[in-house]
Amino acid sequence: MQITVGAELAVSSNYEKGVHPGAAGITQAVLIRATNVFRKENGAWEMIGHHADLLPSLVK
């Protein structure tokens, strides 16, 4: 995980690993890249953006 923090904005980049329940009860392992953007509002960090995509090696 990589985190960059400023006075009012922060960005985290990381990988998320899990299992996705697919059609017909077939599960598939999932490994994605994720980027989250946070803004400090009233002293608390609030997520204001999220993006995720499959790693290119998993795209068929």
C-alpha positions in Angstrom: 0.0 0.0 0.0 1.2 3.5 -0.8 -0.3 6.5 0.9 0.3 10.2 0.1 -1.2 12.6 2.6 -1.5 16.4 2.3 -3.2 18.9 4.6 -6.7 18.2 3.3 -6.4 15.4 0.7 -4.9 11.9 0.8 -4.6 9.2 -1.8 -4.0 5.5 -1.2 -3.0 3.0 -3.9 -3.1 -0.7 -3.1 -4.0 -4.2 -4.3 -7.2 -5.9 -3.2 -7.5 -9.7 -3.2 -10.7 -11.7 -2.8 -13.2 -14.2 -4.2 -16.0 -13.2 -6.5 -19.1 -15.4 -6.6 -19.9 -15.8 -10.2 -22.8 -17.2 -12.2 -23.9 -20.8 -11.6 -22.2 -20.8 -8.2 -18.7 -20.8 -9.7 -16.3 -18.6 -7.7 -13.3 -16.8 -9.2 -10.2 -15.4 -7.5 -9.9 -11.6 -7.9 -6.8 -9.4 -7.6 -7.4 -5.8 -8.5 -5.6 -2.5 -8.3 -7.4 0.2 -6.3 -7.0 3.9 -5.7 -8.9 5.8 -3.0 -9.1 9.5 -2.6 -9.9 11.1 0.8 -10.7 14.7 1.9 -10.5 15.9 5.4 -14.0 17.3 6.4 -14.6 18.7 9.9 -11.5 16.9 11.2 -12.4 13.5 9.8 -11.2 11.7 6.6 -14.0 11.0 4.2 -13.6 8.9 1.0 -14.6 11.0 -2.0 -13.3 8.7 -4.8 -12.6 5.1 -5.5 -11.4 3.3 -8.6 -10.5 -0.3 -9.1 -9.6 -2.5 -12.1 -8.3 -6.0 -12.8 -4.5 -6.4 -13.1 -3.6 -6.7 -16.8 -2.3 -10.2 -16.3 -5.8 -11.4 -15.2 -7.7 -9.9 -18.2 -8.5 -12.5 -20.8 
